[in-house]
Amino acid sequence: MTAAAANILFKGFFAELLELLLKGWNDIKLDFINNFVTDNRYRYIVKGLGVTFTVTFFATLIGIVLGVIVAIIRSSHDTLNQELRPGLGRTLLNLANVISHIYLTVIRGTPTVVQLMIAYFIIWKSSNNKVLIATLAFGINSGAYVAEIIRSGIMSIDPGQFEAGRSLGLNYFQTMAYIVVPQALKTVLPALANEFIVLIKETSISGYVGLEDLSKGGDIIRSLSFSAFMPLIAVALIYLIIVLFFTKLVSILERRLRNSER
């Protein structure tokens, strides 16, 4: 083979390769336009992202409130059950502990998607507010896990903190509210932040009840464009970016908490 022939073959190979790459890029560009630009279909993603954040934020607040209440009940039962004399107070504490135990067992022992469907199709079937129902369902679910996180934080507090509170004239519940729980929350704050990250991903099942969250938005685009790759990859990338962002914030928070304890 002469040098001229080799040069022609070399140029022809790269010309075909460039044409193949350009053809692939054009296909990707057309697929992107078909999925997100045509009829402004990107709005399903934007709207779904807003719904995901709304449900996650308020569900986290509900979960923290429920978790603190259940954690205080369970830790108080473990601490005070033997100290309290038989009577109404001890009976109410035992009853609250039994209810809390049933709540934790049921919520942690059943799939989240089943709880969501029970909430939508059975408990609040008369309501059409899907965002509210999803928020309550995920909040109740999150509360069970937050309760154990906070309970572990309460149990890690030095018993001397209880005695210090009582010596200041505070009763048991005032000591818990003003001294113990704030310290426990600081201890478990990174774990609570991780629960928020987990909850963001769990809300992806909201489509089972027709809620147009981020995952459902991608599914709607898929049904309109008849293309699964682009919308599903886009949704996955958005979730990944969100998780990486909040994971970074959690690591910064943990580092600052460690520095503040020195």
C-alpha positions in Angstrom: 0.0 0.0 0.0 1.4 3.4 -1.0 1.6 6.3 1.3 -1.1 8.2 -0.7 -3.5 5.2 -0.5 -2.8 4.9 3.3 -3.4 8.6 3.7 -6.8 8.3 1.9 -7.8 5.3 4.0 -6.7 7.1 7.2 -8.8 10.2 6.3 -11.7 8.1 5.2 -11.8 6.2 8.6 -11.8 9.4 10.6 -14.4 10.9 8.3 -16.7 8.0 8.9 -16.0 8.1 12.6 -16.8 11.8 12.8 -20.0 11.2 10.8 -21.0 8.5 13.2 -20.4 10.7 16.2 -22.3 13.6 14.7 -25.2 11.3 13.8 -25.2 10.0 17.4 -25.1 13.6 18.8 -28.0 14.6 16.5 -30.0 11.6 17.7 -29.4 12.6 21.3 -30.3 16.2 20.6 -33.5 15.2 18.9 -34.3 12.9 21.8 -33.7 15.7 24.3 -35.9 18.1 22.3 -38.7 15.5 22.0 -38.6 14.8 25.8 -38.1 18.2 27.3 -38.6 21.0 24.8 -41.6 19.9 22.8 -44.8 21.3 24.4 -42.6 22.5 27.3 -42.5 19.0 28.8 -39.7 20.0 31.1 -42.4 21.6 33.3 -43.4 18.1 34.5 -39.9 17.7 35.9 -39.9 21.2 37.5 -43.4 20.8 39.0 -42.6 17.3 40.2 -39.4 18.5 41.9 -41.4 21.2 43.7 -43.9 18.6 44.9 -41.1 16.3 46.1 -39.4 19.0 48.1 -42.8 20.1 49.6 -43.8 16.6 50.7 -40.3 15.8 52.0 -39.9 19.1 54.0 -43.3 18.9 55.8 -43.1 15.1 56.3 -39.8 15.6 58.0 -41.3 18.2 60.4 -44.2 15.8 61.2 -41.7 12.9 61.6 -39.5 15.0 64.0 -42.6 16.0 66.2 -43.9 12.4 66.3 -40.4 11.1 66.9 -39.7 13.4 69.8 -43.0 12.5 71.4 -42.6 8.7 71.0 -39.0 8.9 72.1 -39.9 10.8 75.3 -42.7 8.3 76.1 -40.5 5.2 75.6 -37.5 6.6 77.4 -39.7 7.9 80.2 -41.3 4.5 80.6 -37.9 2.8 80.8 -36.7 5.4 83.4 -39.8 6.0 85.5 -41.9 2.9 85.3 -40.3 1.4 88.4 -40.2 4.7 90.3 -43.9 5.7 89.9 -46.3 4.4 92.4 -49.4 2.5 91.1 -52.0 5.0 90.0 -53.3 7.0 87.1 -50.0 8.4 86.1 -48.3 5.1 85.8 -51.3 3.6 84.0 -51.3 6.4 81.4 -47.5 6.0 80.9 -47.9 2.3 80.4 -50.8 2.8 77.9 -48.8 5.4 76.0 -45.8 3.1 75.9 -47.9 0.2 74.5 -49.4 2.5 71.8 -45.9 3.7 70.9 -44.6 0.2 70.7 -47.5 -0.9 68.4 -46.9 2.2 66.3 -43.2 1.5 65.9 -43.8 -2.2 65.2 -46.5 -1.6 62.5 -44.8 1.2 60.7 -41.3 -0.3 60.7 -42.6 -3.7 59.8 -44.7 -2.8 56.8 -43.6 -1.4 53.4 -43.8 2.3 52.9 -45.7 2.0 49.6 -48.4 -0.1 51.3 -48.8 2.5 54.1 -49.1 5.2 51.4 -51.8 3.3 49.6 -53.7 2.5 52.8 -53.6 6.2 53.7 -54.9 7.3 50.3 -57.4 4.6 49.5 -58.7 3.8 53.0 -58.0 6.3 55.8 -58.3 9.5 53.8 -60.2 8.2 50.8 -62.7 11.1 51.0 -59.9 13.7 50.5 -58.6 14.8 47.1 -55.5 16.6 48.5 -52.8 14.1 47.4 -50.0 16.3 48.6 -51.4 16.5 52.1 -52.1 12.7 52.2 -48.6 11.9 51.0 -47.1 14.3 53.5 -49.0 12.7 56.4 -48.2 9.2 55.3 -44.5 9.9 54.9 -44.5 11.9 58.1 -46.0 9.1 60.1 -43.6 6.6 58.5 -40.6 8.9 59.2 -41.7 9.4 62.8 -41.1 5.8 63.6 -37.5 5.9 62.5 -36.9 9.4 64.0 -38.2 8.1 67.3 -35.6 5.5 67.6 -32.9 7.9 66.5 -33.9 10.4 69.2 -34.4 7.7 71.8 -30.8 6.6 71.3 -29.7 10.2 71.7 -31.7 10.5 74.9 -30.3 7.3 76.3 -26.7 8.5 75.5 -27.1 11.6 77.7 -25.3 11.3 81.1 -27.8 10.5 83.9 -26.1 13.3 85.8 -28.0 15.7 83.5 -31.3 14.5 84.9 -30.0 15.0 88.4 -28.8 18.5 87.6 -32.2 19.4 86.3 -34.0 18.0 89.3 -31.6 19.9 91.6 -32.6 23.1 89.9 -36.2 22.5 90.8 -37.4 21.2 87.4 -39.7 18.2 87.3 -39.0 15.2 85.1 -40.7 16.5 81.9 -39.2 20.0 82.3 -35.8 18.4 82.6 -36.4 16.4 79.4 -37.7 19.5 77.5 -35.1 22.0 78.6 -32.0 20.0 79.2 -32.0 16.4 77.9 -33.9 16.7 74.5 -31.9 19.7 73.2 -28.6 17.9 73.9 -30.0 14.7 72.4 -31.1 16.5 69.2 -27.6 18.0 68.8 -26.1 14.5 69.1 -28.4 12.9 66.6 -28.6 15.9 64.2 -26.5 14.2 61.5 -28.7 11.1 61.7 -31.8 13.2 61.4 -30.3 14.9 58.3 -29.6 11.5 56.8 -33.3 10.5 57.5 -34.2 13.6 55.4 -32.1 12.3 52.6 -33.7 8.9 52.8 -37.1 10.5 52.8 -36.4 12.4 49.6 -35.8 9.1 47.8 -38.7 7.4 49.4 -41.2 10.0 48.1 -40.5 8.5 44.6 -43.2 6.0 45.3 -45.8 8.8 45.4 -46.9 8.0 41.9 -48.7 4.9 43.2 -51.5 7.3 44.4 -51.3 9.6 41.3 -49.2 12.3 43.0 -47.1 14.1 40.3 -43.8 14.2 42.1 -40.4 14.1 40.4 -40.6 10.4 39.4 -44.2 10.7 38.2 -43.2 13.8 36.1 -40.5 11.7 34.4 -43.1 8.9 33.8 -45.5 11.4 32.3 -42.9 12.6 29.8 -42.0 9.0 29.0 -45.7 8.3 28.1 -45.9 11.3 25.9 -42.5 11.0 24.1 -42.6 7.1 23.9 -38.9 7.3 25.0 -37.8 5.8 28.3 -34.1 6.5 28.3 -33.9 10.3 28.5 -36.7 11.0 31.1 -35.6 8.2 33.4 -31.9 9.1 33.3 -32.8 12.8 33.9 -34.9 11.9 37.0 -32.1 9.6 38.3 -29.5 12.3 37.8 -31.6 14.9 39.6 -32.1 12.6 42.6 -28.4 11.8 42.6 -27.5 15.5 42.5 -29.9 16.3 45.4 -28.6 13.4 47.5 -24.9 14.4 46.9 -25.7 18.0 47.8 -27.4 17.2 51.1 -24.8 14.5 51.9 -22.1 17.1 51.5 -24.1 19.4 53.9 -24.4 16.6 56.4 -20.6 16.0 56.3 -20.0 19.7 56.9 -22.5 19.7 59.8 -20.8 16.7 61.4 -17.4 18.3 61.1 -18.7 21.5 62.7 -20.4 19.6 65.5 -17.1 17.7 66.2 -15.2 21.0 66.3 -17.7 22.6 68.6 -17.2 19.7 71.1 -13.5 20.3 71.4 
